[in-house]
Amino acid sequence: MPLVPLITVIAGAATMLLLLAFAFTGPSVAKAQTRRLNSLRERHSGAASDAAMAAQMRRITGKRDSNMDTAMMRFLPRPALLKKRLAMTGKTWTVGQYGLATFGIMLVVASLMMIRGAPIAISVLIAVFVGAGLPHFVVGYFIKRRVGKFTAKFPDAIELLVRGLRSGLPISETMGVVGAEVAGPVGEEFRAVSDKMKIGRTMDAALQETADRLGTPEFQFFVISIAIQRETGGNLAETLANLATVLRQRGQMKLKIKAMSSESKASAYIVGSLPFIVFGLIMWISPAYMGNFFVDQRLIVAGIGGFIWMSLGGLIMAKMVNFEI
């Protein structure tokens, strides 16, 4: 293997390992000890209640941005939306870690493509596409999985709320019970709501913040039901029991539609991805053979036209199997 590509591979791999190590390294032990000492001083001073309250609010509502997060927010598009998406995953990922992973993937992909003899422009284009798309896909996957778990367990949590209300408990204490008894994302969200109410946040504000972060219509139905009951009065237990029944029926309808449209989705995925997979394999095996595709104007026009028509077909198939409930 020539010396220059070997050095490029080693440098790219070392840079990737350093970026990953820096991105996923735990907090500093010295900083953690300093924070614990400061918390002990505030606890026994008796004159820092406001500061302790603000610190507790920051701990519950979210961590402060680090220097790396602030730097990455300048380069990544729509950082506020990205930060919200990372919070929806339920992980401890930050914007800085997301940015480092994105740039690290771009560097590795571009290095591998250039080592295989691909043109610089094509290597950079593919690196940007993979580096920007792969982390976005991973975050979306974790969001979808967490929202799915939340939606599946949410009717059980509402029924537990109904039993607590019928036994005479106030709704604030019942939410604390749900947070302690229900496992998974549902318990985490209800514990967060209960903690926010304990430090002075109103129930409506705490619930709405959770609804905005989750972005699910099921939880928004729950928030609206409680808000209407607080405004107009009525039997909250009966209202929530009906809501739990509706959410269960809604989930059953979603599963039925998913089963009926699974064959069409599989066909769309295979038909849509097969040309790109074949093109990538041939490009990897014989870059010189596929190099004419980026030189000959007739092939470029044909490729752009085929990509447009495939995109239209994929969009039509996606609309055909997408149902709103």
ABEGO torsion letter per residue (X at the ends): XBAAAAAAAAAAAAAAAAAAAAAABBBBAAAAAAAAAAAAAAAAAGAAAAAAAAAAAAAAAEBBBBAAAAAAAAABBGAAAAAAAAAAAGBABBAAAAAAAAAAAAAAAAAAAAAAGBBAAAAAAAAAAAAAAAAAAAAAAAAAAAAAAAAAAAAAAAAAAAAAAAAGBBAAAAAAAAAAABBEAAAAAAAAAAAAAAAGBBAAAAAAAAAAAAGBAAAAAAAAAAAAAAAAEEBAAAAAAAAAAAAAAAAAAAAAAAAAAAAAAAAAAAAAAAAAAAAAAAAAABAAAAAAAAABAAAAAAAAAAAAAAAAAAAAAAAAABBBX
